[in-house]
Amino acid sequence: MTGPSLTGHGTPEDVWWGPGGLDTVPVRDPLAVRPPGRVVVVAPHPDDEVLGVGGTLAVWAAHGTPVLVVAVTDGEGSHPGSPTLTPVELAERRAEERRAALEVLGIEAAVDRLRLPDAAVVADDVTERLAPVLAADDTVLVPVTGDGHPDHDATAEGGAAAAAAVGATCWRYPVWLWHWARPGDVPLAGARRLPLPGTAVGAKGAAIDRFTTQIAPLSDDPRDAVVLSAAVLARFRRDVEIVWGPA
């Protein structure tokens, strides 16, 4: 069975904000739901933490929330066969892009790199490697169930299991869901719409721009093509973020 298609332009923004869409999701102030302790964001690839919840993380961090980013993979598989960068070089470029992006967001985050293989993440491996990093008073953010990319789905399953094993609170954030799904495909029960202040919207946009290996081609060679097109990025430049978490 094949998964959802992650190619093309995906679902337009006006569809997401149309009937039965994101306007129906309850609004919560990001500070009203700010976790009391450390936030651990489990990201399948470098940039997922910024695309999914970068604005909210910036708001929380500005009010003293400590943030740990757990990098499940180093993203070395984003350009298979690239004539420009080897997988090792790409991994290090992407790690530096993440560091710069988090700095733009005002997040002095530690990053724990699990170094699982890009495009071959296994849920049990995520659970095994992540659980020792977590504490019971953490709030763990993992991809939403059914996000659509195999690495994201394995991270969602394994990350939630690790959080449950230590008794930590688990929240979920979407990335590729916005691309392949449409209103009506997604159960919105438990979702919260978090409005972002203008400063956080601007910072998130600037942080996204730091991921140059993903938002611009590495060269003119087709194997170096852009990964995140303008149409894809439009869904991450909203002035709100959606999370599934506690009421």
C-alpha positions in Angstrom: 0.0 0.0 0.0 1.4 3.4 -0.9 1.1 6.4 1.3 -0.3 9.9 0.6 1.3 11.7 -2.3 3.8 14.4 -1.1 4.4 15.7 -4.6 2.9 18.7 -6.5 1.5 21.8 -4.9 -0.7 20.1 -2.4 -3.9 21.4 -0.8 -4.3 25.2 -1.3 -4.5 27.5 1.8 -8.0 28.7 0.8 -9.3 25.1 1.0 -7.9 24.7 4.5 -9.6 27.8 5.6 -12.9 26.9 3.8 -16.0 25.1 5.2 -15.2 22.6 7.9 -11.5 23.7 7.9 -9.2 25.4 10.3 -11.7 28.1 11.3 -13.5 25.5 13.3 -10.5 24.7 15.5 -10.7 26.3 19.0 -8.4 29.2 19.6 -6.0 29.2 22.5 -3.4 31.8 23.5 0.0 30.1 23.2 1.0 31.4 26.6 -2.2 30.0 28.1 -1.1 26.5 27.1 2.7 27.0 27.7 4.0 23.9 29.4 5.4 24.4 32.9 8.6 22.5 32.3 11.0 21.5 29.5 9.7 21.1 26.0 11.2 18.3 23.9 10.5 18.6 20.2 11.1 15.3 18.3 11.9 16.2 14.7 12.2 13.5 12.0 14.4 15.8 9.8 16.2 19.1 10.3 13.5 21.9 9.8 10.5 19.9 10.9 10.5 21.5 14.4 10.6 25.0 12.8 8.0 24.3 10.1 5.6 22.6 12.5 5.8 24.7 15.7 8.6 27.2 15.3 6.4 30.2 16.1 5.0 28.7 19.2 8.4 27.6 20.4 9.6 31.1 20.0 6.8 32.5 22.1 7.4 29.9 24.8 11.2 30.4 24.8 10.8 34.1 25.2 9.0 33.4 28.4 11.6 31.1 29.8 10.6 27.7 28.5 13.7 25.4 28.0 13.7 23.6 24.7 15.4 20.4 23.6 15.3 19.4 20.0 15.8 15.7 19.3 17.0 15.2 15.8 15.8 11.7 14.7 17.8 11.8 11.4 20.3 14.3 10.0 18.3 14.7 6.8 21.1 13.3 4.7 18.7 11.7 2.3 16.9 14.8 1.0 18.8 14.9 -2.3 19.7 11.3 -3.3 22.5 11.2 -5.9 23.3 14.9 -5.5 26.4 15.7 -7.6 27.0 18.8 -5.3 26.9 17.5 -1.7 27.6 14.0 -0.3 25.2 12.7 2.3 27.8 13.5 5.1 28.2 17.1 3.8 24.4 17.5 3.5 23.9 16.3 7.0 26.3 18.9 8.4 24.9 21.7 6.2 21.4 20.9 7.5 22.6 20.8 11.1 24.1 24.3 10.7 20.9 25.5 9.1 18.9 24.3 12.1 21.3 26.0 14.5 20.9 29.3 12.6 17.1 28.9 12.4 16.7 28.3 16.1 19.0 31.3 16.9 16.7 33.4 14.8 13.7 32.2 16.8 15.5 33.2 20.0 15.7 29.6 21.1 18.9 28.6 22.9 18.1 24.9 22.3 20.3 21.9 22.9 20.1 19.4 20.0 20.4 15.7 20.6 21.1 13.9 17.3 19.9 10.3 17.3 21.5 9.8 13.8 18.9 7.3 12.6 19.0 6.7 8.8 17.0 9.2 6.8 14.2 7.5 4.8 14.5 4.4 7.0 13.3 5.4 10.5 11.9 2.6 12.6 9.5 3.4 15.4 11.0 1.0 17.9 14.4 2.6 17.3 13.0 6.0 18.1 11.4 4.7 21.3 14.7 3.0 22.4 16.9 6.0 21.7 14.5 8.7 22.9 13.2 7.3 26.2 16.5 7.8 28.1 16.5 11.5 27.1 13.0 12.2 28.6 11.8 12.9 32.0 8.3 12.6 33.5 7.8 16.4 33.7 8.7 17.0 30.0 6.2 18.0 27.4 7.1 16.0 24.3 6.1 17.2 20.8 6.0 14.6 18.1 4.5 14.6 14.6 0.8 14.0 14.3 -0.4 10.5 13.7 -0.8 10.0 9.9 1.4 12.9 9.0 2.1 11.1 5.7 5.9 10.8 5.4 7.2 7.4 6.5 9.9 8.9 8.8 7.3 11.2 10.3 4.9 8.4 11.0 7.6 6.2 12.5 8.7 9.2 14.7 5.1 9.8 15.7 4.6 6.2 16.9 8.0 5.8 18.5 8.0 9.2 20.1 4.6 8.8 21.6 5.6 5.4 23.0 8.8 6.9 24.6 6.7 9.7 26.2 4.3 7.1 27.6 7.1 5.0 28.9 8.3 7.8 31.2 4.9 9.3 31.9 5.6 12.5 30.0 2.9 14.6 28.4 2.7 14.2 24.6 1.5 16.8 22.1 1.4 16.5 18.3 2.2 18.8 15.4 1.6 18.5 11.7 4.0 19.0 8.8 3.1 17.0 5.7 -0.5 16.6 6.7 -1.2 20.1 5.3 0.1 19.0 1.9 -1.9 15.8 1.2 -5.0 16.0 3.3 -8.1 18.2 3.1 -10.7 19.3 5.6 -12.8 16.3 6.5 -9.8 13.9 6.2 -8.4 15.1 9.5 -10.1 14.5 12.9 -9.9 18.0 14.5 -11.0 16.8 17.9 -8.3 17.9 20.4 -6.7 20.3 18.0 -5.9 23.9 19.1 -5.3 26.9 17.0 -2.5 29.0 18.4 -2.4 32.6 17.1 1.1 33.9 16.7 2.2 37.5 17.4 3.7 39.4 14.5 7.2 39.1 16.0 6.9 35.3 16.0 5.5 35.1 12.5 8.4 37.2 11.2 11.0 35.2 13.2 9.5 31.9 11.9 9.6 33.2 8.3 13.3 34.2 8.8 14.1 30.9 10.4 12.5 29.0 7.4 14.7 31.0 5.1 17.8 29.6 6.9 17.1 26.2 5.4 18.7 27.0 2.1 19.4 23.4 1.1 15.6 22.8 1.2 14.1 26.0 -0.1 16.5 26.6 -3.0 18.1 24.2 -5.5 21.6 23.0 -4.7 22.5 23.4 -8.4 20.9 23.2 -11.9 21.1 19.4 -11.8 17.6 17.8 -11.5 19.0 15.7 -8.5 19.6 19.0 -6.7 16.0 20.3 -7.1 14.2 22.3 -4.4 12.5 20.2 -1.7 10.1 22.8 -0.2 8.5 24.9 -3.0 6.8 28.2 -2.5 3.4 26.5 -2.5 4.5 24.2 0.3 6.1 26.9 2.3 2.9 29.1 2.2 1.2 26.7 4.6 4.0 27.3 7.1 4.0 31.1 6.9 0.5 31.3 8.5 -0.1 33.6 11.6 -1.3 30.5 13.5 0.0 27.0 14.3 -2.2 24.0 15.0 -1.3 21.5 17.7 -3.1 18.5 19.2 -2.7 18.6 23.0 -4.4 19.1 26.3 -7.4 21.3 26.5 
